[in-house]
Amino acid sequence: MTATDNSYDPKKIDNYDYENGGQSSKFRHFLWYCAGADVKLLELCPQSERIKEEGIGGIVLATGGLAFVSGSYAFYTVFTSGLGEAGKQFNIFASVASIVFGYMWAFVIFNLDRFIVSSVSHGDGTSKIDPSELKAAIPRLLMAFIIGLCLSAPLEIRVMQSEIESKLITERLELEKESKPDVLKIFEEAKDKIEKSRKEVVEIENKFIRDIDAKEKSIQEQVKVMNDEAAGKRGSPSNIGPKYKAAEVLKNELIGQKAEIQRRYDEEKPRLEKDKLTLDAELEKSTLNRENSFKEIKQQTMMLDGLVVRVKIAHKYYPVQSGLLTLLLIIIEISPIFFKMMLPAGPYDLLVENQRRLTQARYAIEKHSAVLSDPDNQHHVGETFHQAEMLGSYEIGSLAVQKELAKKIQDTYLQKTKEDIDKNPDKYLA
């Protein structure tokens, strides 16, 4: 540009052509989108401004990726919990469902982070964070903190999976050990009761047998006495005296008593056998109930396999590792908010403010501010929408004119109708 040339051409004095937006890659545009930045305005900015937004967008994108991994693993753990060894095998339904729900979770977290980051301003435009800026960012920091906690829980149990599995097996065995004594106590009580009843039945049966054997022994003793008497050991062979006859009478009585005991035993034996079979069946059933109870306890301990249980184990046995991983995720989550507050205002921020003011000017929007104690400290008190007010005034005026004209037409029509009625009353009485 010469001294005599009064024309102004920005292309001739701009050392960096930032208006050529087609040079930026689609991936850079996507990172700017992740940061919630205006792509068109960033194309007009220096490379340093673009890199800032790319860095923030990269953090938001990485957080979304972590959310996908965290959510997918969390849902997979939920879908396969309580399945025991079968849960460790590949499960197509759980895999597909966890990917779908993980993508939905990542989509929610990504949009939340993008909204949080895009809604954070550069504050006073300096690299310092004053208390007022920090106070204004507290709600966003709180949301980011909660998101970081939610993301860290599934990731920490995945990172410490083998250690948690080992502790989980120990907890299951302890729970099973604590639950078995109650089952064993109930079984032993029932077993003792059944065995006692069976012993009583067997004792009754044995008593019959002992009584029969005793009678048989007494009979044999009397027979021996009779044989001795008949053999003449106590006299001549033909000398069957009172001793023989008394032994014979006693033998016959014993035979009758034995027959009576045998009769009663034969009558009671079916019932006794039935009672024994019933008690044996009850003992077998009680044993089966004990085994089933043990199986139920085993199944219940295998249900100790959910996401919450694993998180509790991680916090209980590995608090330091779990805390460090949680802190790392929280730092990643809240870092874009601090970065935006720490970065000084640059050309992009000025272009954004300029675009905002151009939009306000284009649509005639006037913001009103009240000056407090410091002239630099202004308080927003409202807006005046001139274009909208002008259009509203126009519409209100048009409606007022239409209303006045309608009233005039109605009055004219009423007057003419009255005159016609006075002239032709028969026409309206028919």
MIROTI-146632 format. One record per residue (C-alpha): x, y, z; residue in three letters. Coordinates in steps of 0.5 Angstrom, whole numbers, padded with zeros to 4 digits, always signed. Each point is the difference from the previous one (the first is absolute). Layout:
N
XYZala ...
REM end
This chain:
430
+0000+0000+0000met +0003+0007-0002thr +0000+0006+0003ala -0005+0003-0006thr -0004-0006+0001asp -0006+0001+0004asn -0004-0007+0000ser +0000-0005+0005tyr +0001-0007-0001asp +0001-0004+0006pro +0003-0006-0004lys +0006+0004-0002lys +0002+0002+0007ile -0003-0007+0004asp +0007-0004+0001asn -0005-0006+0002tyr -0006-0002-0005asp -0005-0003+0006tyr -0006+0001-0005glu +0002-0006-0004asn -0005-0005+0004gly +0001-0005-0005gly +0007-0002+0003gln -0002-0003+0007ser -0001-0007+0000ser -0007-0003+0002lys +0003-0003+0006phe +0002+0007+0002arg -0007+0002-0001his -0002-0006+0004phe +0004+0002+0006leu -0002+0007+0000trp -0007-0002+0000tyr +0001-0005+0006cys +0003+0007+0003ala -0007+0003-0001gly +0004+0006-0005ala -0002+0003-0006asp +0003-0003-0006val -0001+0006-0004lys +0003+0005+0005leu +0006-0005+0001leu +0002+0000-0007glu +0001+0008+0000leu +0005-0001+0006cys +0007-0001+0001pro +0003-0007+0001gln +0001+0001+0008ser -0008+0001+0001glu -0001-0007-0004arg +0004-0004+0004ile -0003+0003+0006lys -0007-0003-0002glu +0003-0006-0003glu +0003-0002+0007gly -0006+0001+0003ile -0004-0003-0005gly +0005-0006+0001gly -0001-0001+0007ile -0008+0000-0001val +0001-0005-0005leu +0004-0004+0004ala -0004+0000+0006thr -0006-0002-0005gly +0004-0006-0002gly +0002-0002+0008leu -0008+0001+0001ala -0001-0005-0005phe +0005-0005+0002val -0002+0001+0008ser -0008-0001-0002gly +0001-0006-0005ser +0004-0003+0006tyr -0005+0002+0005ala -0006-0003-0004phe +0004-0006-0002tyr +0001-0001+0008thr -0007+0001+0001val -0003-0005-0005phe +0005-0006+0002thr +0000+0001+0007ser -0002-0006+0004gly +0001-0005-0006leu +0006-0003+0003gly +0005-0004-0004glu -0005+0001-0006ala +0000+0008+0001gly +0008-0001-0002lys -0002-0003-0006gln -0001+0005-0006phe -0007+0002+0000asn -0003+0003-0007ile -0006+0003+0003phe +0004+0003+0006ala +0005+0003-0005ser -0005+0003-0005val -0004+0003+0006ala +0006+0003+0003ser +0003+0003-0006ile -0007+0003-0002val -0001+0003+0007phe +0007+0002+0001gly +0000+0004-0006tyr -0007+0003+0002met +0004+0002+0007trp +0006+0003-0004ala -0005+0004-0004phe -0003+0003+0006val +0007+0001+0004ile +0003+0003-0007phe -0006+0005-0001asn +0000+0002+0008leu +0008+0001-0001asp -0001+0004-0006arg -0005+0005+0003phe +0003+0001+0006ile +0007+0002-0003val -0004+0004-0006ser -0004+0004+0006ser +0007+0002+0004val +0002+0007-0002ser +0007+0002+0000his -0002+0004+0006gly +0004+0007+0001asp +0004-0002-0006gly +0007-0001+0004thr +0004-0006+0002ser -0002+0001+0007lys -0006-0003+0003ile -0003+0004+0005asp -0006-0002+0006pro -0005+0003-0004ser +0001-0004-0006glu +0001-0006+0004leu -0006+0001+0003lys -0004+0000-0006ala +0003-0006-0003ala -0002-0004+0007ile -0006-0003-0003pro +0004-0003-0007arg +0005-0002+0005leu -0005-0004+0004leu -0003-0003-0006met +0007-0002-0003ala +0002-0003+0007phe -0006-0004+0000ile +0001-0003-0007ile +0007-0001+0002gly -0002-0005+0006leu -0005-0003-0005cys +0006-0002-0005leu +0005-0002+0005ser -0004-0006+0003ala -0001-0004-0006pro +0007+0001-0002leu +0004-0001+0007glu -0004-0007+0000ile +0003-0002-0007arg +0007+0002+0002val +0000-0004+0006met -0004-0005-0002gln +0004-0006+0002ser +0001+0003+0007glu -0007+0001+0001ile -0002-0007-0003glu +0005-0003+0005ser -0003+0004+0006lys -0007-0002-0003leu +0001-0007+0001ile +0003+0001+0007thr -0007+0004+0002glu -0004-0006-0004arg +0003-0005+0004leu +0000+0004+0007glu -0008+0001-0001leu -0001-0007-0002glu +0004-0002+0006lys -0004+0005+0004glu -0007-0003-0003ser +0001-0007+0001lys +0000-0001+0008pro -0007+0002+0000asp -0002-0005-0005val +0004-0006+0003leu -0003+0002+0007lys -0007-0001-0003ile +0002-0006-0003phe +0003-0003+0006glu -0006+0001+0004glu -0004-0003-0005ala +0005-0006+0000lys +0000-0001+0007asp -0008+0000+0001lys +0000-0005-0006ile +0005-0004+0003glu -0003+0000+0007lys -0007-0002-0003ser +0003-0006-0004arg +0004-0002+0006lys -0007+0000+0004glu -0003-0005-0006val +0006-0004+0000val +0000-0001+0008glu -0007-0002-0001ile +0002-0005-0005glu +0006-0003+0004asn -0004+0000+0006lys -0005-0005-0003phe +0006-0004-0003ile +0003+0000+0007arg -0006-0002+0003asp -0001-0006-0005ile +0007-0002+0001asp -0001+0000+0008ala -0006-0004-0001lys +0003-0005-0004glu +0006+0000+0004lys -0004-0002+0006ser -0004-0005-0004ile +0006-0003-0001gln +0002+0000+0007glu -0006-0004+0002gln +0001-0005-0006val +0006-0001+0003lys -0003-0001+0007val -0005-0005-0003met +0005-0004-0004asn +0005-0001+0006asp -0006-0002+0004glu -0002-0005-0005ala +0007-0003-0001ala +0000-0002+0007gly +0005+0005+0002lys -0004+0001+0006arg -0003-0007+0001gly -0002-0005-0004ser -0002+0001-0007pro -0007-0002+0001ser +0000+0005+0006asn -0004+0006-0003ile -0001+0004+0006gly -0002+0007+0002pro +0006+0003-0002lys -0001-0002-0007tyr -0008+0002+0000lys +0002+0007+0003ala +0005+0001-0006ala -0005-0003-0005glu -0005+0005+0003val +0005+0006+0000leu +0002-0002-0007lys -0007+0000-0003asn -0001+0007+0003glu +0006+0003-0003leu -0002-0003-0006ile -0006+0004+0000gly +0003+0006+0002gln +0005+0000-0005lys -0006-0002-0005ala -0003+0007+0003glu +0006+0004-0001ile +0001-0003-0007gln -0007+0002-0002arg +0001+0007+0003arg +0007+0001-0004tyr -0003-0003-0006asp -0006+0005+0000glu +0005+0006+0002glu +0005-0002-0005lys -0003+0003-0006pro -0001+0007+0003arg +0007+0000+0003leu +0003-0002-0007glu -0005+0006-0003lys +0003+0005+0006asp +0007-0002-0002lys -0001+0001-0007leu -0003+0007+0001thr +0005+0002+0005leu +0005-0002-0005asp -0003+0004-0005ala -0001+0006+0004glu +0008-0001+0002leu +0001+0000-0008glu -0004+0006-0001lys +0003+0004+0005ser +0007-0002-0003thr -0002+0002-0007leu -0003+0007+0003asn +0007+0001+0003arg +0003-0001-0007glu -0005+0004-0003asn +0001+0005+0005ser +0008+0000-0001phe -0002+0001-0007lys -0004+0006+0001glu +0005+0003+0004ile +0005-0001-0005lys -0004+0003-0005gln -0001+0006+0004gln +0007+0001+0001thr +0001+0000-0007met -0005+0005-0001met +0005+0005+0004leu +0003+0002-0007asp -0003+0007-0001gly +0003+0006-0002leu -0001+0003+0007val +0003-0006+0003val +0006+0001-0004arg +0001+0007+0001val -0001-0001+0008lys +0005-0005-0001ile +0005+0005-0003ala -0001+0005+0005his +0001-0005+0006lys +0006-0003-0002tyr +0003+0005-0005tyr -0002+0007+0002pro +0007+0003-0002val +0000-0003-0007gln -0008+0001-0001ser +0001+0008+0003gly +0005+0001-0005leu -0003-0002-0006leu -0007+0003+0002thr +0005+0007+0001leu +0003-0001-0007leu -0007-0001-0003leu -0003+0006+0004ile +0006+0005-0002ile -0001-0002-0008ile -0007+0002+0001glu +0001+0006+0003ile +0006+0002-0003ser -0003+0004-0006pro -0004+0004+0004ile +0006+0003+0004phe +0004+0000-0007phe -0006+0005-0003lys +0000+0004+0007met +0008+0001+0000met +0001+0001-0008leu +0000+0007-0001pro -0005+0003-0005ala +0003+0000-0007gly -0002+0001-0007pro -0006-0005-0001tyr -0003+0003+0007asp +0000+0007-0003leu -0003-0003-0007leu -0005-0004+0004val -0002+0007+0004glu +0000+0003-0006asn -0005-0005-0004gln -0004+0001+0006arg -0001+0007+0000arg -0001+0000-0008leu -0006-0005+0002thr -0002+0005+0005gln +0001+0006-0005ala -0003-0004-0006arg -0007-0001+0004tyr +0000+0007+0004ala +0001-0003+0007ile +0003+0005+0005glu +0002-0003+0007lys +0000+0005+0006his +0005+0000+0005ser +0000+0003+0007ala +0007+0003+0002val +0002-0002+0008leu +0005+0003+0004ser +0006-0002-0005asp -0001+0003-0007pro +0003-0007-0003asp -0005-0004+0004asn -0007+0001-0004gln -0006-0004+0002his -0005-0003-0005his -0007+0003+0001val -0004-0002-0006gly -0001+0001-0008glu -0004+0004-0005thr -0002-0004-0006phe -0001+0006-0005his -0002-0004-0006gln -0004-0005+0004ala -0003+0006+0003glu -0001+0004-0006met -0003-0006-0003leu -0005-0001+0006gly -0002+0008-0001ser -0002-0001-0007tyr -0004-0007+0001glu -0003+0004+0006ile -0002+0006-0004gly -0002-0004-0006ser -0005-0004+0005leu -0002+0006+0003ala -0002+0003-0007val -0004-0007-0002gln -0004+0001+0006lys -0002+0007-0001glu -0002-0002-0007leu -0003-0006+0002ala -0004+0004+0005lys -0002+0005-0006lys -0002-0005-0004ile -0005-0003+0005gln -0003+0007+0002asp -0001+0001-0008thr -0003-0007-0001tyr -0005+0001+0007leu -0002+0007-0003gln -0002-0002-0007lys -0003-0006+0003thr -0005+0004+0005lys -0002+0004-0006glu -0002-0006-0004asp -0004-0002+0006ile -0004+0006+0000asp -0001+0000-0007lys -0002-0007-0001asn -0002-0003+0007pro -0004-0006-0004asp +0007-0002-0003lys +0002-0002+0007tyr -0006-0002+0003leu -0001-0006-0005ala 
REM end
